[in-house]
Amino acid sequence: MAAPSSNPALAPPQPALSVNSNPAHLDPLPPSVFTLPQTAQLEALYTIIRNKDTSRGDFLFYSDRIIRLLVEEGLNHLPVVARTVETPTGATYNGVGFEGKICGVSILRAGEAMEAGLREVCRSVRIGKILIQRDEDTTLPKLFYSKFPPDIASRYVLLLDPMLATGGSAMKAVEVLMEHGVPEERIIFINLIAAPEGLTTFCTRFPSLKVITGWIDQGLNEKAYIIPGLGDFGERRYCT
Ligand code: URA
């Protein structure tokens, strides 16, 4: 048998590091929460976007890679129906096709960064927008603007927001979607990093809504930033 190589590049792949990864930060995971497979590759992508010294170009490139994985995972949760096609060989293939129509809804402004990733996968997808900000008088999340496809009530909605901190904006966004006739179980919330506090509150309030998250972090600091997190996603992405 060959001796193990001393070249680290040729060393056998190591399992994903477990020190930072979930679900250690939320055990047990609510049944409606699905994380991306916690692989070493995914952890490497997160390490790049978490690094405060990462350039804007790299932040865009690597956060887009994670977004693409998240959108693909979100689509895995859409229902399918049987569909039979004939292949060029003349054979019949009994497969499946998506059952319903979908749309994206981004929570402004950070959620807009996830729209391109959704469009790459679903070419002509309709995308709505929702702007929620803290009401200075009540300190509660307040709806400032929303624009949805007119038939949103009959679509599956992929709700897009990269950071789930306290969950306040996401819960308000779901309330608004439900007021527009979208049933809770037809909404899939997609995000890059979740804080256990926000995730627990969100899933307790909307138990039939699926959450696809890339990583569950340790918690929130006193300013409601996710720790270790990546800072302000909008600022990192747009540099403003
Ligand atoms: N929004 C962000 O952009 N970052 C956080 O850590 C929390 C909310």
Boltz pocket constraint, residues with backbone or C-beta under 6 A from the ligand:
constraints:
  - pocket:
      binder: B
      contacts: [[A, 110], [A, 163], [A, 164], [A, 165], [A, 224], [A, 225], [A, 226], [A, 227], [A, 229], [A, 230], [A, 231], [A, 232], [A, 233], [A, 234]]
      max_distance: 6.0
